């Protein structure tokens, strides 16, 4: 049987004129979700612009059939 996964996308630090302080709490966010069975896939910063900047945390966990 093929494994199935679900994904969660969490945006941190979204704000105007730079990344907000909360973005630097990504370690806490990842650890909290790990306790619920989520696994880190990637942290990245999609297209920066002068007005909006943020980090995107992507998590996955196996679906129970």
Secondary structure as UniProt FT lines:
FT   STRAND          5..16
FT   HELIX           21..25
FT   HELIX           26..34
FT   TURN            35..37
FT   STRAND          39..44
FT   STRAND          52..62
//
